[in-house]
Amino acid sequence: MIEIIESEIDSAALLAAVNDPDAGANLLFVGTTRRVTGQRETSQLNYDCYREMAAKKLAEIRAQAMERWPLKAVHIVHRVGDVPVGAASLAVAVSSPHRAEAFQAAQWIIDTLKEIVPIWKQEVFSDGKKVWVHPGASPSSSQ
């Protein structure tokens, strides 16, 4: 399952959806908006995307992960729009017979989607300044 949504991510439902009786590992990663980045206080993140291409790339990543590791299920959900501090913007759930493969696959999925999926993040600071953040760049160093 691949979803791009504009509402809160239901992480419990996502984890339940990948549960499989043949899986010894059910893993959930949830990326949330942190309150402080560098020395600046964040009020929220804004995400935007090219929805059709983002969904296509997420599906490709999912398919590649399923081919590369012995996974039972992979679900990826990314939120777009305004994401307040403490709220989830990304959730990746995987199930696998063993934990090592689940951890490896989840890490690869997250790293790969940040590199190739056309979803853009804007950090909004408490002082009202806004900065578009490129993966790997420090938002606190951009002014």
Solvent accessible surface area in square Angstrom, and as a share of the most:
residue,aa,sasa,rsa
1,M,82,0.37
2,I,42,0.22
3,E,68,0.30
4,I,22,0.11
5,I,36,0.18
6,E,124,0.55
7,S,68,0.44
8,E,137,0.62
9,I,22,0.11
10,D,90,0.47
11,S,38,0.24
12,A,77,0.60
13,A,54,0.41
14,L,7,0.04
15,L,62,0.31
16,A,70,0.54
17,A,54,0.42
18,V,1,0.01
19,N,101,0.52
20,D,37,0.19
21,P,137,0.86
22,D,98,0.51
23,A,17,0.13
24,G,67,0.65
25,A,10,0.08
26,N,61,0.31
27,L,35,0.17
28,L,50,0.25
29,F,79,0.33
30,V,50,0.29
31,G,16,0.15
32,T,71,0.41
33,T,3,0.01
34,R,145,0.53
35,R,146,0.53
36,V,63,0.36
37,T,9,0.05
38,G,49,0.47
39,Q,176,0.78
40,R,39,0.14
41,E,85,0.38
42,T,3,0.02
43,S,52,0.33
44,Q,49,0.22
45,L,13,0.06
46,N,26,0.13
47,Y,24,0.09
48,D,80,0.42
49,C,21,0.12
50,Y,114,0.43
51,R,94,0.34
52,E,123,0.55
53,M,67,0.30
54,A,0,0.00
55,A,39,0.30
56,K,115,0.49
57,K,56,0.24
58,L,0,0.00
59,A,47,0.36
60,E,61,0.27
61,I,0,0.00
62,R,66,0.24
63,A,48,0.37
64,Q,87,0.39
65,A,0,0.00
66,M,62,0.28
67,E,148,0.66
68,R,146,0.53
69,W,29,0.10
70,P,76,0.48
71,L,15,0.07
72,K,82,0.35
73,A,17,0.13
74,V,0,0.00
75,H,25,0.11
76,I,0,0.00
77,V,5,0.03
78,H,10,0.04
79,R,24,0.09
80,V,9,0.05
81,G,31,0.30
82,D,84,0.44
83,V,0,0.00
84,P,67,0.42
85,V,59,0.34
86,G,57,0.55
87,A,22,0.17
88,A,17,0.13
89,S,7,0.04
90,L,8,0.04
91,A,0,0.00
92,V,1,0.00
93,A,0,0.00
94,V,0,0.00
95,S,0,0.00
96,S,0,0.00
97,P,42,0.27
98,H,118,0.53
99,R,180,0.66
100,A,53,0.41
101,E,43,0.19
102,A,1,0.01
103,F,116,0.48
104,Q,97,0.43
105,A,0,0.00
106,A,5,0.04
107,Q,114,0.51
108,W,51,0.18
109,I,0,0.00
110,I,22,0.11
111,D,64,0.33
112,T,21,0.12
113,L,6,0.03
114,K,102,0.43
115,E,136,0.61
116,I,79,0.40
117,V,11,0.06
118,P,24,0.15
119,I,28,0.14
120,W,120,0.42
121,K,48,0.20
122,Q,24,0.11
123,E,5,0.02
124,V,16,0.09
125,F,3,0.01
126,S,72,0.46
127,D,94,0.49
128,G,50,0.48
129,K,113,0.48
130,K,122,0.52
131,V,12,0.07
132,W,138,0.49
133,V,20,0.12
134,H,131,0.58
135,P,68,0.43
136,G,91,0.88
137,A,48,0.37
138,S,53,0.34
139,P,11,0.07
140,S,30,0.19
141,S,86,0.56
142,S,42,0.27
143,Q,158,0.70
